[in-house]
Amino acid sequence: MTGPAEPSTDAATIYDAFAQKYRSYSETKSDYLSAVDRLVCEQLNGRAGVVLDYGAGDGVRGANLCEQIAPDAFYQADVSNEMIARCRSLGLAKQVFQVQDPDWSKDLPPLDTVMCLWNVLGHLPDTQSRRALLSELHALLRPGGTLIIDVNNRHYVGYGAFKTVWRRIIDAVKPDYARGDIRFNWAIDGVDFPASGHFFTPAEMRDLLQTAGLTIIKAVAVHYATGDVSENLTRGQLFFAATKSS
Ligand SMILES: C[S@@+](CC[C@H](N)C(=O)[O-])C[C@H]1O[C@@H](n2cnc3c(N)ncnc32)[C@H](O)[C@@H]1O
């Protein structure tokens, strides 16, 4: 007999524990992360303006991107105090926010760009909170501003052709975003953290972004191993650029 599922550990606790290993883990994914970074630069094309890196992790990726996108001002935010401390130690962001603080964003000027990179949205526990975050980010953008976001793909063909076809059929015929929720054990330094995450379908992301008031201007997939970019949205991580209407 199985009892009720163990509650999953919150993202702040897990990333506090993982922070020290984060850089070396990140480096194992460099082909795909660099491909996403190239898409970010291409999209912003020298017009990044005032930028918020939301869910910035240890801040290193945002700092490297900064060198290329040359923002007018750069801010970072995260939920993990350990990650925030690492962002602050880089000394690059004008301010680094703890998103759990009430009114954390009150000092931000209207933003030209929000980057929300590497499945930050998939760390939120349910559709309602994901919608709430996208609405919050939408509100922080100035009219005409751009959200750049990438998320894990439930329809990635690399999970097996049969499985992907089946998922695409069931998700089209009987959509239920909760199917993308996963539970797993995250072992960090010998400690087991019951964790959860979310994989998105392309249609779900279209719905979430559009409902938040954003217009999608780019949607591609980035292959998890090679970084190849494809318009076929079964080919890797889902990358979107979306704008707030002016
Ligand atoms: C996979 S890491 C990505 C970090 C960074 N964007 C990058 O690409 O290197 C996910 C980050 O999202 C942060 N995070 C999770 N839930 C969050 C939330 N609700 N608000 C802000 N940050 C969150 C985690 O603490 C972690 O630093």
The ligand as an ORCA input file, in Angstrom:
! r2SCAN-3c Opt
* xyz 0 1
  C      17.790     25.946    -13.717
  S      18.109     27.366    -12.766
  C      18.332     28.583    -14.057
  C      19.205     29.740    -13.616
  C      19.583     30.727    -14.699
  N      18.412     31.320    -15.307
  C      20.434     30.060    -15.766
  O      19.949     29.909    -16.880
  O      21.580     29.704    -15.450
  C      16.539     27.815    -12.119
  C      16.601     29.001    -11.156
  O      15.254     29.421    -10.901
  C      15.175     29.801     -9.549
  N      13.760     29.778     -9.167
  C      12.968     28.712     -8.912
  N      11.715     29.116     -8.613
  C      11.720     30.468     -8.693
  C      10.724     31.471     -8.498
  N       9.462     31.182     -8.180
  N      11.077     32.761     -8.663
  C      12.355     33.082     -8.982
  N      13.333     32.184     -9.180
  C      13.018     30.895     -9.038
  C      16.049     28.796     -8.819
  O      16.430     29.228     -7.533
  C      17.230     28.680     -9.808
  O      18.213     29.623     -9.511
*
